[in-house]
Amino acid sequence: AVSQKTSAFTGLDTLGLGGAWALSPATTLDFGLYQSKDSAAHYKVATAAVGVQYKIVKDLTLYGQYASVQNKDSTPAAWNFAGPGSSYLTGSISQGQTASTVNVGLLYSFF
C-alpha cells in the first residue's frame, strides 16, 4: 500500500498485491495487481502485470514484463508507463480505455 502526493493529486493511494514463484534457480515468474485512486474519487486506475526473470550470471538478470492498465474513471488519467510531458507519449489514457505495455531489459546487481 502506498500513498502519494503529486502536483495533480493529493492523497493518491495505491493498493497492490503481488508475488513471485521460482521455477528453477535461474528462472522466476512474477505478477502484480494494483488499484490506484485519489481521495476526491476523480482518479481510478487498475493495473495487472506478469513477468519472467532469468538469471544469466550471478549478478545479471534478463527480464520481460507485460502490463495492462485500465482507466476505470470518467476522466482521462495518467499511467505508470509514460510520464506526463513526454514528447512521444501523452502519459494519459482516456476514460474506459485500456493500455498495454511490454518491457524487456537487464538488471545488474552489485551485491
ZIHUBEL-V689508 format. One line per field, one symbol per residue. phi: phi as a letter, one per 30 degrees, with the letter a starting at -180 (. if undefined). psi: psi as a letter, one per 20 degrees, with the letter a starting at -180 (. if undefined). burial: # if it has 24 or more other C-alpha atoms within 12 Angstrom, else .. Layout:
phi = ???
psi = ???
burial = ???
This chain:
phi = .bcbbbdcbcidcbcbbaabbddadcbbcbaabbbcacdchcbbbcbbbbabbbddbecbbcbbbcbbbbdcccbebdbdcbdeiddcbdibbdeidcbbbbbbacccccb
psi = pppqprhhpplopppqprrqpohrhhppqrrqpqppqrhjkipoppppqqrqpoogrgipppqqqpqpppojrjqqqqrhioqqjphiqhjqqrpiqpqqqpppaqpppi.
burial = ...........###..............###..#####...##############......####.#######...#####..........##....##............
